[in-house]
């Protein structure tokens, strides 16, 4: 499988496509903004103006799109125009029930489909160190593994179609909670006049250590919220989490609060900022003013 088409060249899709080129695959990019396709061409890839043209000769199709409706929209063209037997890897973060339904629709059309959402943010995509949780038929997952290992360092088959999205929802729940706690800790430390750089260093080395402290604390301390993963997208993911929990009859009391905090940040106009901008809400609730770099 050498011909790979990547649909969606955003913050995550573009570096993933670039890493597939580095791994020796023939990569075709499809994106609404042609400038991003041109950048992929500069890296040695190819471009297609339509999904139909992009998937027609593809052995593997990778979608990396913002939300469930976006994936549902492009799925129609994939099912209609992709060759029978080709493999569709959806790396987007969407509803688990939708992932299972779309995989069934693909199978009816003679395609193989797996849901393979990723975690690791923009830097993980750039470094090809993403953690990838994969749902689908075991044989299809193994067929997808070489592609996934070109963009990630941890690739785990977690169950049938839709399971990858369920695990991703759990991931987003944990990430949101960790960001909120790190934000509260930073504002707390600053209020007491502590050397926050030193505090982050020692906290990172202890039981409180986590990836948010390691990767995001510097930007949070400097009030720099350049998006690696936007509030808008995490707001969408928290909606997926709470809906899936309700469907399964699971209570997520902290998750419900996190969903409201993410929604509040979005309503405050921070939707295009990095999800670490939850810190701005902590400052607001604490009456400590606003200092930010968009």
N, C-alpha and C positions, 0 to 999 in steps of 0.2 A: 504494500500500500504506500505509494509514493506521492500521489497527487492529493493535496489537502487544501480544502477551501475553508477559510475562516470568515464567518459572517459576524461583523461587529468588531471594529478596530478602535475601541475606546481605551480607557485607562488600563484595563486588564487585557483586552483582546490584542492590542497592538504589540506589546512585548511578548505575549505568548506566540503570536504569529512570527515575530522576529526570531524567537528561539527555535521554532520549527524549521525555519530556513537554515539556522546554524547547524541544526541536527541533520541536514541533508535532504529535507523534504522539498518537493516542488509546491510552493504555497501561493494560492490565489486569494486575494482579499476582496471582500465586498463590504461597503460601508456607505451610509447616506452622504457623508462629507467626502468628496473625492480626494481632497488634499491628503487625508490619512491613507488612502489607497496609494497615492503617489509616493508617500514616504516609504510604504512597504516595497514598492517597485524599486526605489533607490537602494533598498537593502538586498535586492536580488529576487524579490517576489514578482507576482503578476497581479493584474487587477481585472475585475469584471464589473460592468455597470449595472447588471441585474443579478438577482439570485438565481434565476433560471440559467443564465450563462455561466455563473460561477459553479453551480453544482453538477452541471450536465456531464462533465468528464472527471468528476472527483471520485477518488476511492474513499476518502474520508471527508466528512463535513463537520466543522466545529462551529457551534453558535455560542457567542458570548454577548448576551443582550440584557438590557436593564430589568425587564419585568415579564411576568407571565403573558400578558397580551402581546408583547413584542415577539415572543417565541411562538405563540399560537399563530400570529400573522405570517411569519416566514415559513412556518411548518407546511403551509399549504403549497408553497412553491417548491419546497424540498421534496415533499411527497409526490408532487406532480412531475418534477423534472429530473430528480436524481436517478441514477442507474440502479436497477434492482441488485441487491446484494451489497450496496455501498453502506458504509457505517456512519451513523449520525451521532456525534458526541455533543450533548448540550451541556456546556460549562456555565450557563447562566444560573442564577439563583431564583427559582420559581416555586410555585405551590407543588407539594408532593403529589397531590391528586392529579394535577394537570400533567406532571411529568409522566405518570403512569398511563394516563389517557393518551398522550401524544406518542408514547412508545408503542402502544397498541395500534394506533392509527398507522404508524410507520411500518410495523410488522405486516399489517394488512396490505400495504403497498409493496412488500418485498424488501424492505429496508431493515437494517439492524440498528437499534437505538439504545444508547445508554445515557443516563443522567450523571454528570460528573462535575458538580459545583466545586469551587475551589476556595481555599482560605490561605491568606498570606499577604493580601493587599498588593498594592502596586509594586513595592520593592520585591516581594516574593515572585511576582510575575516577571520582573526584570531579571532577577537572579536565577529563575527557573527552579525555585525552591518551594513551590506551592504544595500545600497539603490538599489532596484530591480525594473526595469521598464518592465512590462510584456505585450506582444502582443499575441493575440489569441482569440479563442472562449471563451465566458464567463464561460461556464461550465468546460472547460479544465483548464482555469486559476484558478478557485476555487479548482479543483482537485489538482493542483500543489501548492496551497498556503501553506499547512502544511510543505511541503519540503522546500519551499522558506523561510518560517518564521523560519526555523531551522538554516538558514545561513544568514539571513538579518533581520533588524529591521524595514525597510520600504518597503512594497511590494504593488505596485500600478498597476492596470490594466489600460493601457493607450490606448487600441484600438485593432483592428484586427491584424492578423499575419503581422509581419514586423514593427508594431508601436513601439514595445520595442526597436528595433534597431534604429529607427529614433530618439527616445528620447535619446538613448545612444550617438548617433552622436552629438546631441546638447550638451549633457553633456561634451563630449570630446572637443568640440569647446570652451566652457566656461572654462574648466580646463586649456587648453593650454594658453588661453588669460590671465588667472589669474596667472599662473606660470611665464609667460613672464613679466608681470607687477611687480610681487614681485621680480623677478630677477633684473629688471631694478632699482627698488627702493633700493634694497640692495647695488648694485654697486654705485648708486648715494649717498647713506648715507655714505658708506665707503670712497668715494672720499672726503667727507667733514669732515672725522674724527669723525663722530658721534658715540656714544655708541650704537652699532647696537642691542645688546640684549635689552637695554632699549627702543630703538625705536620700535622694533618688539612688545614689550609688550604693549606699548601705542597704536600703530596702530591696534593691534588685538582687542583692547577694543572699538575702534571707528567705524565710518561708513566704514572705509577701512578694517575692520576685515573680514577674510575669512578662510576657512579650510586649504588653502595652508600656510598661515602665522602660523596657529595653529600647523599643523602637519609636515610641511616641512621646515620651516624657519631655524630651528636649524641645519639641515643637510646642507642646502644651505650656511649658514654662515660659517660652518666648512669645506666646499667644500668636503663633503662626499656624494657621489652619488650612494650608494648601491641601486640596483634596487628594488623598490617596484612596479614600472610600467616602463618598459623600453622605451627609446626613439624610438627604432625600432617599438614597438607596437603603440605608439602614432602617429608615422609617418604614419603607416597603417591606423589608425583611421581618421587622417586628410584627407587622400585620400578618405575615405568613405564620409566624410563630404562634401568635395568640389564636388565630383561626384554627390551626392544626391542633392546638392544645384543647380548644373547645370541642372539636370534632371527636377527639380521643377521650374526652372526659377527664382531662388533667388540669389541676389548678396550678397556675403560675402567678402567685401573688406578687413576687418581685418583678417577674417578667411583665406583668400588667403595668406596674409603675414605670418600668424602663420604656415601655411602648409609649406611655403618656409623655415622658420626658423627651423622647426622640421627636414625638409629634409637636411638642411645645417648641423645641429648638427650630423645627421647620417653620412653624407659624411665626416665630420671631424673625424670620428672614434668613436663617442660617443654613438653608437646605443645600446650598452649593459648597458649603465649607466641609472640611473633613469631620468625620464623626466624633473626633476628639473635641470638637467645639461644644460638646455637652458641658465642658468646663465653664462656658459663658453663662449657662443657666445657674450653675453653682454660685458664680460670682454675683449674679443678679439677685438670687435668693438671699445671699449674704450681704447685699447692699454694698458691694465692694467695687462697683464701677465696671467699665468696659475698657479693655485694652486688647486690641486684636490687630493682626495683619492678615488681610484677606488672602 
